[in-house]
Amino acid sequence: MDQLRALKYFVQVVETGSFTKAAEIFSVPPSSLSRRIADLEKSLGATLLKRSTRVMALTEIGLQYYQQVSDVLRTLELSDESVRAYQTTPMGVLNISSIVGFGEKVLLPLLDEFYSFYPQVTLNVTLSDELSTLARDEVDLAIRGGYAPDEHVVAIKLMDNDFIPVAAPSYLKKTDKIEDALQLKEHQGLFFKTPAGATPWLCEINGQWHDVSAAPYLITNSGEWLLRQTIAGKGILMMPRWALKEHLLSGELVELNITPPLTVTQNPNLGLYLLYQKQRYQVPKLKAAIDFIVARVNELKI
């Protein structure tokens, strides 16, 4: 029995949840794949998978075996790639995942420049606000907003991700001066929608946290639409400072000086983080991208 092949079959069946899907990935008949896994179970003297006409599930020992084997296979794959890539020109497919707003405003323009330096790297870029796991989702490099993640990856803080309240001069002309956070309940708000829902407007008053969100005029995950509507004077917007920089400089939007200060979370130190697996840093295509993005973002001084 080719144990390495059987292990790869087993891991793929678990991760796809299907013998048929796993067989398609390896371009082999499902029956052949099933036999190899059965031979693996026989050699181990243990049942790894519970099979029925409707459901395929891991046994308790199967789950433990999968966790150990999948880590070993990933390490082998990374080692093979590192050896092949040792002292070579950055090349190959680089899978990047980024939150949408940062991707559109900052990352994609930087990657246009990256191409001119590393033409042999093929960029496979996904912009999404959904969370991704580097190993599971085959992502080489991810950019996420929030806090340094609690997973086995390296997290480089690219910049702060503090949200600030802004409005257009045309909106501010129609209302009294906005200084007190509790006044916001009387206004119209434009809200960015995350996978967890619309971002709230929070502030701390006398040691207690309060939601002081305005009445919603618009809720969307389209940052560009939110900006257009805010510039058109439709209401107040909370968005990261880096996303608002050009509009503040042009005078299209004005930062509101509100007390107590507003935030979108009770936890301090929001940031934008570049994430990657430590053992992959020496792969030339990934090292080149990490070093380039970190250096260029630092130069932007947002």
VEXDREN-2710 file (C-alpha; in Angstrom, 1 decimal):
% VEXDREN-2710
k/r/px/py/pz
1/MET/0.0/0.0/0.0
2/ASP/1.2/3.5/-0.9
3/GLN/0.6/5.0/2.6
4/LEU/1.4/8.6/1.6
5/ARG/-1.2/8.5/-1.2
6/ALA/-3.7/6.9/1.2
7/LEU/-3.1/9.6/3.7
8/LYS/-3.7/12.3/1.1
9/TYR/-6.9/10.6/0.0
10/PHE/-8.1/10.3/3.6
11/VAL/-7.4/14.0/4.4
12/GLN/-9.1/15.2/1.2
13/VAL/-12.2/13.1/1.9
14/VAL/-12.4/14.7/5.4
15/GLU/-11.9/18.2/4.1
16/THR/-14.4/17.9/1.2
17/GLY/-16.8/15.7/3.1
18/SER/-17.2/13.4/0.2
19/PHE/-15.5/10.4/-1.4
20/THR/-16.8/11.6/-4.8
21/LYS/-15.4/15.1/-4.5
22/ALA/-12.1/13.9/-3.2
23/ALA/-11.8/11.4/-6.1
24/GLU/-12.5/14.2/-8.6
25/ILE/-9.6/16.2/-7.2
26/PHE/-7.2/13.3/-7.6
27/SER/-8.8/12.2/-10.9
28/VAL/-9.3/8.6/-9.7
29/PRO/-12.5/6.5/-9.4
30/PRO/-14.3/6.8/-6.1
31/SER/-14.1/3.1/-5.6
32/SER/-10.3/3.1/-5.9
33/LEU/-10.0/5.9/-3.4
34/SER/-12.3/4.2/-1.0
35/ARG/-10.3/0.9/-1.3
36/ARG/-7.1/2.7/-0.4
37/ILE/-8.6/4.3/2.7
38/ALA/-10.1/0.9/3.7
39/ASP/-6.5/-0.6/3.3
40/LEU/-5.2/2.3/5.5
41/GLU/-7.8/1.5/8.2
42/LYS/-6.9/-2.2/8.0
43/SER/-3.2/-1.5/8.4
44/LEU/-4.0/0.7/11.4
45/GLY/-6.5/-1.7/12.9
46/ALA/-8.9/1.1/13.4
47/THR/-12.0/2.6/11.8
48/LEU/-11.4/6.2/10.8
49/LEU/-14.6/7.0/8.9
50/LYS/-18.2/6.1/9.6
51/ARG/-19.9/5.5/6.3
52/SER/-23.6/5.3/5.4
53/THR/-25.6/6.0/2.2
54/ARG/-26.2/9.6/3.5
55/VAL/-23.5/10.6/5.8
56/MET/-19.7/10.3/6.1
57/ALA/-18.3/11.2/9.5
58/LEU/-15.1/10.8/11.4
59/THR/-14.8/8.4/14.3
60/GLU/-13.2/9.7/17.5
61/ILE/-9.9/8.2/16.7
62/GLY/-10.4/9.3/13.1
63/LEU/-10.6/12.9/14.2
64/GLN/-7.3/12.6/16.2
65/TYR/-5.6/10.9/13.3
66/TYR/-6.8/13.5/10.8
67/GLN/-5.5/16.4/12.9
68/GLN/-2.1/14.8/13.2
69/VAL/-1.8/13.6/9.6
70/SER/-3.1/16.8/8.1
71/ASP/-0.4/18.8/10.0
72/VAL/2.3/16.3/8.7
73/LEU/1.1/16.6/5.1
74/ARG/1.1/20.4/5.2
75/THR/4.6/20.4/6.7
76/LEU/5.8/18.0/3.9
77/GLU/4.1/20.2/1.2
78/LEU/5.7/23.4/2.6
79/SER/9.1/21.7/2.9
80/ASP/8.9/20.5/-0.7
81/GLU/7.9/24.0/-1.9
82/SER/10.7/25.6/0.1
83/VAL/13.3/23.2/-1.4
84/ARG/12.1/23.8/-4.9
85/ALA/12.0/27.6/-4.4
86/TYR/15.4/27.8/-2.6
87/GLN/17.5/30.6/-4.1
88/THR/15.2/31.1/-7.0
89/THR/13.5/34.1/-8.6
90/PRO/10.0/34.8/-7.1
91/MET/7.5/33.0/-9.3
92/GLY/4.4/31.0/-9.3
93/VAL/0.8/31.7/-8.0
94/LEU/0.5/33.8/-4.9
95/ASN/-2.9/33.6/-3.2
96/ILE/-3.8/36.9/-1.4
97/SER/-6.9/37.6/0.6
98/SER/-7.8/41.1/1.8
99/ILE/-10.7/43.0/3.3
100/VAL/-12.6/44.8/0.6
101/GLY/-12.0/48.5/1.5
102/PHE/-8.3/48.2/2.1
103/GLY/-7.9/46.0/-1.0
104/GLU/-9.6/48.5/-3.3
105/LYS/-8.1/51.7/-1.9
106/VAL/-4.6/50.6/-1.0
107/LEU/-3.6/47.0/-1.8
108/LEU/-4.5/46.8/-5.5
109/PRO/-2.7/49.9/-6.5
110/LEU/0.4/48.6/-4.7
111/LEU/0.1/45.2/-6.5
112/ASP/0.1/47.0/-9.8
113/GLU/3.6/48.2/-8.9
114/PHE/4.5/44.8/-7.5
115/TYR/3.9/43.3/-10.9
116/SER/6.6/45.5/-12.5
117/PHE/9.2/44.1/-10.1
118/TYR/8.1/40.5/-10.1
119/PRO/6.5/39.6/-13.5
120/GLN/6.9/35.9/-12.9
121/VAL/4.5/35.9/-9.9
122/THR/0.8/35.3/-10.8
123/LEU/-1.4/37.1/-8.3
124/ASN/-4.6/35.4/-7.3
125/VAL/-6.4/38.1/-5.2
126/THR/-9.7/37.7/-3.3
127/LEU/-11.3/40.7/-1.7
128/SER/-13.7/39.7/1.0
129/ASP/-14.7/40.7/4.5
130/GLU/-15.3/37.1/5.5
131/LEU/-12.7/35.6/7.7
132/SER/-10.3/33.1/6.1
133/THR/-7.9/30.5/7.6
134/LEU/-4.5/30.5/5.9
135/ALA/-3.9/26.8/5.9
136/ARG/-7.5/25.6/5.3
137/ASP/-8.3/28.1/2.6
138/GLU/-5.0/27.9/0.8
139/VAL/-4.2/31.6/1.4
140/ASP/-0.6/32.6/1.3
141/LEU/-1.0/36.1/2.6
142/ALA/-4.1/37.7/4.2
143/ILE/-4.9/41.3/5.3
144/ARG/-7.5/41.6/8.0
145/GLY/-8.9/44.3/10.2
146/GLY/-9.4/44.0/13.9
147/TYR/-6.8/42.5/16.4
148/ALA/-3.8/40.3/16.1
149/PRO/-5.5/36.9/15.5
150/ASP/-5.3/34.0/17.9
151/GLU/-4.0/31.4/15.5
152/HIS/-0.6/30.0/14.6
153/VAL/0.4/32.7/12.1
154/VAL/2.7/35.8/12.0
155/ALA/0.8/39.0/12.3
156/ILE/2.4/42.3/11.1
157/LYS/0.5/45.4/12.0
158/LEU/0.4/47.6/8.9
159/MET/-1.5/50.6/10.4
160/ASP/-4.1/51.6/12.9
161/ASN/-7.7/51.0/11.9
162/ASP/-9.5/53.6/14.1
163/PHE/-13.0/54.7/12.9
164/ILE/-13.8/58.4/13.0
165/PRO/-17.1/60.2/12.4
166/VAL/-17.4/62.5/9.4
167/ALA/-20.1/64.4/7.4
168/ALA/-20.3/66.6/4.4
169/PRO/-20.3/70.4/4.8
170/SER/-23.7/70.5/3.1
171/TYR/-25.1/68.2/5.9
172/LEU/-23.5/70.2/8.7
173/LYS/-25.0/73.4/7.4
174/LYS/-28.5/72.0/7.9
175/THR/-28.0/71.2/11.6
176/ASP/-26.8/72.6/14.9
177/LYS/-23.2/72.0/15.8
178/ILE/-22.6/68.4/16.7
179/GLU/-20.4/68.0/19.8
180/ASP/-22.2/65.7/22.2
181/ALA/-22.4/61.9/21.4
182/LEU/-25.9/61.7/22.7
183/GLN/-27.0/64.2/20.0
184/LEU/-26.3/61.6/17.3
185/LYS/-29.6/59.9/18.0
186/GLU/-31.3/62.9/16.4
187/HIS/-29.3/62.5/13.1
188/GLN/-29.1/60.2/10.0
189/GLY/-26.4/57.6/9.9
190/LEU/-24.7/55.7/7.2
191/PHE/-23.4/52.3/8.4
192/PHE/-20.8/49.9/7.1
193/LYS/-22.1/46.3/7.1
194/THR/-19.7/43.6/8.2
195/PRO/-20.3/39.8/8.3
196/ALA/-21.4/40.4/11.9
197/GLY/-23.8/43.2/11.0
198/ALA/-23.8/47.0/10.9
199/THR/-20.9/48.6/12.8
200/PRO/-22.4/50.3/15.9
201/TRP/-21.4/53.8/17.2
202/LEU/-20.2/53.4/20.8
203/CYS/-18.9/55.7/23.5
204/GLU/-18.1/55.4/27.2
205/ILE/-20.0/57.7/29.5
206/ASN/-19.3/57.6/33.3
207/GLY/-17.7/54.1/33.0
208/GLN/-20.6/52.6/31.0
209/TRP/-20.7/51.8/27.3
210/HIS/-23.6/53.3/25.3
211/ASP/-24.8/52.7/21.7
212/VAL/-25.3/56.2/20.3
213/SER/-25.9/55.2/16.7
214/ALA/-27.9/57.6/14.6
215/ALA/-31.1/56.5/12.8
216/PRO/-29.9/54.4/9.8
217/TYR/-30.3/56.0/6.4
218/LEU/-28.2/53.4/4.7
219/ILE/-26.5/50.1/5.6
220/THR/-24.2/48.4/3.1
221/ASN/-20.8/46.7/2.7
222/SER/-20.0/49.0/-0.3
223/GLY/-17.6/51.5/1.0
224/GLU/-17.7/53.5/-2.2
225/TRP/-21.5/53.9/-2.0
226/LEU/-21.3/55.0/1.6
227/LEU/-18.8/57.6/0.7
228/ARG/-20.8/58.9/-2.2
229/GLN/-23.9/59.2/-0.1
230/THR/-22.1/60.9/2.7
231/ILE/-20.4/63.4/0.4
232/ALA/-23.9/64.1/-1.0
233/GLY/-25.0/65.2/2.5
234/LYS/-27.2/62.2/3.4
235/GLY/-25.9/61.8/7.0
236/ILE/-23.0/61.0/9.3
237/LEU/-20.5/58.2/8.6
238/MET/-18.1/56.2/10.7
239/MET/-15.2/54.8/8.7
240/PRO/-11.5/54.1/9.2
241/ARG/-9.3/57.2/8.9
242/TRP/-7.2/55.6/6.1
243/ALA/-10.3/55.2/4.0
244/LEU/-11.3/58.8/4.4
245/LYS/-7.9/60.6/4.0
246/GLU/-8.3/61.9/0.5
247/HIS/-11.9/63.2/1.2
248/LEU/-10.8/64.9/4.3
249/LEU/-7.9/66.6/2.5
250/SER/-10.2/67.7/-0.3
251/GLY/-12.7/69.2/2.1
252/GLU/-15.5/66.9/0.7
253/LEU/-15.9/65.5/4.3
254/VAL/-15.2/67.0/7.7
255/GLU/-14.2/65.1/10.8
256/LEU/-16.6/65.7/13.7
257/ASN/-15.1/66.5/17.1
258/ILE/-17.5/64.6/19.3
259/THR/-17.2/63.9/23.1
260/PRO/-17.0/61.4/24.4
261/PRO/-15.0/60.0/21.5
262/LEU/-16.8/57.5/19.3
263/THR/-15.6/54.0/18.5
264/VAL/-17.0/50.8/16.9
265/THR/-15.8/48.4/19.6
266/GLN/-15.1/48.4/23.3
267/ASN/-11.7/47.0/22.7
268/PRO/-8.8/49.4/22.0
269/ASN/-6.0/49.2/19.4
270/LEU/-7.8/48.3/16.3
271/GLY/-5.4/47.6/13.5
272/LEU/-4.9/46.3/10.0
273/TYR/-2.8/43.1/10.0
274/LEU/-0.8/41.3/7.4
275/LEU/-0.9/37.5/8.2
276/TYR/1.2/34.7/6.9
277/GLN/2.5/31.3/8.1
278/LYS/6.0/31.6/9.6
279/GLN/7.4/28.6/8.0
280/ARG/6.6/29.9/4.5
281/TYR/8.4/33.3/4.8
282/GLN/11.5/32.0/3.0
283/VAL/9.4/31.0/-0.1
284/PRO/10.7/33.7/-2.5
285/LYS/7.3/34.8/-3.9
286/LEU/5.8/35.2/-0.5
287/LYS/8.9/36.9/1.0
288/ALA/8.9/39.4/-1.9
289/ALA/5.3/40.2/-1.4
290/ILE/5.4/40.6/2.4
291/ASP/8.5/42.8/2.3
292/PHE/7.1/44.9/-0.6
293/ILE/3.6/45.5/1.0
294/VAL/5.0/46.3/4.4
295/ALA/7.5/48.8/3.0
296/ARG/5.1/50.5/0.7
297/VAL/2.3/50.8/3.4
298/ASN/4.8/52.4/5.8
299/GLU/5.7/54.9/3.1
300/LEU/2.1/55.9/2.7
301/LYS/2.0/57.3/6.3
302/ILE/-1.8/57.1/6.4
END
